[in-house]
């Protein structure tokens, strides 16, 4: 007769848990791979879009620092949006929601902390652009 000890019960539960986790991972693997593909393609396209904006901005102003700053800002914003979209495609909505919430809260906090600096910075950007 087999005697069940706490160690064998724990071992069986642990192995069952590992098997369930593996099956869930394998079931979700196609959506994860699709999410990775979306992110990779999105990062590539965000680079191309940033280059297009850089050319457009370069035609409006002759300030290379401003052109570089604005094109990198556009690229970073697009990459963040692509990562959130990739997480949504991979069915990792909880992570994307948490990231969006944290980014929003951080933006509000930073916005209030650097309000005056931000106003002056945006005024400088607007003044430096020469519209032809």
C-alpha positions in Angstrom: 0.0 0.0 0.0 1.4 3.4 -1.0 1.6 5.9 1.8 1.2 9.6 0.9 3.6 11.9 2.8 3.5 15.6 2.7 6.6 15.5 0.4 5.0 13.3 -2.2 1.8 15.4 -2.2 3.8 18.6 -2.6 5.8 17.0 -5.4 2.7 15.9 -7.3 1.1 19.3 -6.9 4.3 21.0 -8.1 4.6 18.8 -11.1 0.9 19.3 -12.0 1.4 23.1 -11.7 4.4 23.0 -13.9 2.5 20.9 -16.5 -0.4 23.4 -16.5 1.9 26.3 -16.9 3.7 24.7 -19.8 0.4 23.9 -21.6 -0.8 27.5 -21.1 2.5 28.8 -22.4 2.3 26.6 -25.5 -1.3 27.6 -26.1 -0.3 31.3 -25.9 2.9 31.0 -27.9 1.4 31.9 -31.3 0.0 35.2 -30.0 3.3 36.0 -28.2 5.2 35.4 -31.5 2.7 37.6 -33.4 3.2 40.3 -30.7 6.9 40.2 -31.1 6.5 40.4 -34.9 4.2 43.5 -34.5 6.8 45.1 -32.2 9.7 44.4 -34.5 7.8 45.7 -37.6 6.6 48.7 -35.7 10.1 49.7 -34.5 11.3 49.5 -38.1 8.4 51.6 -39.4 8.8 54.1 -36.5 12.4 54.7 -37.7 11.2 55.3 -41.2 8.4 57.6 -40.1 10.9 59.5 -37.9 13.2 60.0 -40.9 10.3 61.3 -42.9 9.4 63.8 -40.2 13.1 64.7 -39.8 13.2 65.7 -43.5 10.0 67.7 -43.1 11.2 69.5 -40.0 14.6 70.2 -41.7 12.7 72.0 -44.4 11.0 74.2 -41.8 14.0 75.1 -39.7 17.7 75.2 -40.1 18.4 74.2 -36.4 19.9 70.7 -36.4 19.5 70.3 -32.7 15.8 71.0 -32.9 15.4 68.7 -35.9 17.2 65.9 -34.0 15.2 66.4 -30.9 11.8 66.4 -32.6 12.5 63.4 -34.8 13.8 61.4 -31.8 10.8 62.4 -29.8 8.4 61.2 -32.6 10.3 58.0 -32.8 10.2 57.3 -29.1 6.5 58.0 -28.9 5.8 55.7 -31.9 7.9 52.9 -30.3 6.0 53.2 -27.0 2.7 53.0 -28.9 4.0 50.0 -30.9 5.1 48.2 -27.7 1.6 48.7 -26.2 0.0 47.4 -29.3 2.3 44.4 -29.4 1.4 43.6 -25.8 -2.3 43.8 -26.7 -1.8 41.5 -29.7 0.1 39.1 -27.5 -2.9 39.1 -25.2 -0.9 40.5 -22.4 -3.5 43.3 -21.7 -2.8 43.5 -18.0 0.8 44.5 -18.7 -0.1 47.0 -21.3 -2.7 48.6 -19.1 -0.3 48.8 -16.2 2.3 50.4 -18.4 -0.1 52.9 -19.8 -1.4 53.8 -16.3 2.1 54.2 -15.0 3.1 56.4 -18.0 0.0 58.6 -17.5 0.6 59.1 -13.8 4.3 59.8 -14.4 3.4 62.3 -17.1 1.0 64.2 -14.8 3.6 64.3 -12.0 6.4 65.4 -14.2 4.1 67.9 -15.9 3.3 69.6 -12.7 6.9 69.4 -11.5 8.4 71.0 -14.6 5.5 73.2 -15.7 7.5 76.4 -16.0 10.5 74.7 -17.6 8.2 73.0 -20.1 6.4 76.2 -21.0 9.7 77.9 -21.7 11.0 75.0 -23.7 7.9 74.8 -25.9 8.0 78.5 -26.4 11.7 78.1 -27.5 10.7 75.4 -29.9 7.9 77.5 -31.4 10.2 80.5 -31.7 13.0 78.5 -33.3 10.8 77.2 -36.1 10.9 79.4 -39.1 7.8 78.8 -41.2 8.6 79.4 -44.9 
